[in-house]
Amino acid sequence: MKIFCALTQRVVVVLDLLNLLEKINFTEQDTLYVLGDLVDRGPDSLLVLADLQERRNVHLLWGNHDF
């Protein structure tokens, strides 16, 4: 897969997304790539997944825990 982004935008790539969204200043101008392992990672993982799916600038790649 090829990923293209503008040189002027910030790109955030995350391997595990536990509480990271609360720690970074993520805006609509940023792009977030989540590299799997979302579903069984904490008590609110499905709420986090639902939130991420609503954002146009978030791209989800499924991991082995997501099937």
SVG drawing of the C-alpha trace seen along z (x, -y; Angstrom):
<svg xmlns="http://www.w3.org/2000/svg" viewBox="-19 -23 26 36">
<polyline fill="none" stroke="black" stroke-width="0.4" points="0.0,0.0 1.2,-3.5 0.5,-6.4 0.7,-9.9 0.4,-13.1 1.2,-16.8 4.6,-17.9 2.9,-20.6 0.7,-18.2 1.7,-16.3 1.3,-12.5 0.8,-10.4 1.4,-6.6 0.3,-4.5 0.9,-0.9 -1.3,-0.6 -3.9,-3.2 -4.6,-3.0 -4.9,-6.6 -2.9,-8.3 -5.7,-10.4 -6.0,-12.2 -2.2,-12.9 -1.7,-14.3 -3.1,-17.6 -4.8,-15.8 -6.6,-18.2 -8.5,-18.0 -5.3,-19.0 -3.5,-15.9 -3.7,-12.4 -3.8,-9.4 -2.9,-5.8 -3.9,-3.2 -2.0,0.1 -4.3,2.7 -5.0,4.2 -8.0,2.0 -10.8,4.3 -9.6,6.1 -7.5,3.4 -9.2,2.1 -12.7,1.8 -13.7,-1.1 -12.1,0.3 -15.3,0.4 -16.1,-3.2 -12.7,-4.2 -13.2,-2.3 -16.6,-3.9 -15.0,-7.4 -12.2,-6.7 -14.5,-5.5 -16.3,-8.8 -13.2,-10.8 -12.3,-11.5 -8.6,-11.9 -8.2,-8.5 -7.2,-5.4 -7.6,-2.0 -5.6,1.1 -6.8,4.3 -4.5,6.3 -4.5,9.9 -6.7,9.0 -9.3,7.3 -10.7,10.5"/>
</svg>
